[in-house]
Amino acid sequence: MSTPARFQIAYDPIYAHPLPEGHRFPMLKYELIPGQLVHEGTIQVENIFAPEACPDETIRLTHTQEYLDKLKNQTLTASEQRKIGFPQSPSLTQRELVITQGTIDCTQHAIKHGVSLNVAGGTHHAYADHGEGFCLLNDFAVAANWLLHERIAEKILIIDLDVHQGNGTAKIFESEPRVFTFSMHGAHNYPFHKEKSDLDIPLVDGLEDEEYLLLLDGTLKKLVPEVRPDFIFYLSGVDILRSDKYGKLKITIDGCLRRDEMVFNYCRAFKIPVTVAMGGGYSKDVKVIVEAHCNTFRMAKDVFEL
């Protein structure tokens, strides 16, 4: 009997949801990322698991019943759909439920092996009662609340390094002292109304590798020992790249990789399990997006020696 793979990655074909032609969200990346990782030998097929759909009672630990009913019954208004950026459909709702459960499942694998990654997720613009910015359900918030509810974790740190502030996450946990929200994001970028995270670091346009990494290192050096979390969620958005259509920063592919390495090294040094979700990336060339995301998986495997 073979030993189960220690490096566990959540993915299901439902992640690559069909969108109207010309839509600006690069949905194709979700099938290209696992395909590339298997092709190059970074992972094997047995490293990938397909999540089930997250049950309603778990979703309700974070999201309102009214909002969940709208998603399930396809009763979002045209305005609510525009705010999300996707046309509603039963398969889109099912996709969100599967992605969210994938993040929850990753927490269990991370506790056993140090790290586990979801090919999708990082849907940090979703609030308790509505979605926005391509985010319907807040997978990190649901997973964090599930860990607290199950008494698996007592103190959680969310490290959000997407170029856009994790506004939904900040709002959901604004009165929850057991979850510390940290967002380092573009100061002049979406969302234009920022919420208040426990720690926000707004970045100036045009920021380059060395200044970005120095700022992040100095922050994590203080933050991790001060917060003393027993679990970390890491949103590893690659919209910080200089090639990103909306990011406004000037981080190179190598700088993005060094960012991932830094976060993983802190998690490992302090022996804190970490679950990772990919977040955003809007470079014109989808190959650049896929390569930057794949780097996160490669680095996680290397740092945690999986």
C-alpha positions, 0 to 999 in steps of 0.5 A, a space after each residue: 500500500 503506497 504512502 499518501 502524498 505529503 504535498 497536497 494540492 486542491 484542484 477540480 476541473 470546475 475551477 476553470 469556469 466558462 466565461 463570456 468571450 473576451 472576459 477580462 478574468 484569466 479563468 484559463 490559468 486554473 487548468 494550466 497551473 496543475 497541468 504545468 506542474 505535472 508536466 514538469 514533474 514538480 508534482 504527480 497526479 496523486 498530489 492533487 485532490 478534488 474537494 467536495 462542495 462546502 456544506 451550508 452550515 460551514 458557509 453560514 459560520 461566515 456568510 449570511 443565510 440571505 446571501 447564501 440563498 441568493 447564490 443557491 437560488 440564482 436570485 442575485 440582481 443584475 447590479 449584484 452580478 455586476 459588482 461580482 463581475 461574473 454572470 450567475 449560474 448554478 455551476 458558478 455557485 457550485 464552483 465557489 462551494 468546491 473552492 471553499 471546501 478545498 481551502 478547508 481541506 488544505 488546512 488539514 493537510 497543512 497541519 500534517 505536513 506544513 503547507 498545502 495549496 489551493 489552485 484557486 481561492 483567495 477570494 478576499 473581496 467577498 463580504 459576509 452578505 455580498 460578493 464583489 471583485 470576482 469573489 463570491 464566497 470568502 474562502 479564507 474567512 470560511 476556513 478560518 472560522 471553521 478552524 476556530 469553530 472546531 477548536 483546531 486553531 486559537 489564533 490565526 494570521 492572514 497574510 494577504 499579498 495580493 495587490 488589491 486590499 483584502 477588504 472583505 476579509 478585513 470587514 468580516 474579522 474587524 471584531 474578531 480578535 482571534 484572527 489578525 488580518 494583514 494586507 500589503 497592497 497598492 495604495 491607489 488600486 481597487 478597492 477604492 474604498 479600503 476597509 481597516 485590516 489589523 495591519 494595512 501597508 499601502 504601497 506606492 505605484 512603481 515599487 520595485 523588488 528590493 524595497 518591497 521585499 525589505 518592507 515585507 521582511 521587516 513586517 513579518 519579522 515583527 508580526 509573526 512573533 507578536 501575533 503568535 498564530 497557530 495557523 497562517 493563511 497566505 494569499 499569494 496574488 501575482 498581480 504585483 508583477 510589473 507585467 500586470 495590467 492593473 497592478 501598478 507595481 514593478 515587481 519582477 518574476 524573481 521578486 515575486 518568487 523571493 516574496 513566496 520564499 520569505 513567507 514560507 521561510 517564516 512559516 517553517 521557522 516558527 513551525 506554523 502550518 500555512 494554507 495558500 491560495 493563488 489570488 489574482 493575476 492579470 498579466 496580458 500573457 497568461 503564460 506569465 501568470 501561470 509561471 508566477 503561480 507555479 513558482 509558488 508551488 515550487 517554492 512551497 515544495 522546496 522550503 518544506 522539503 516535500 
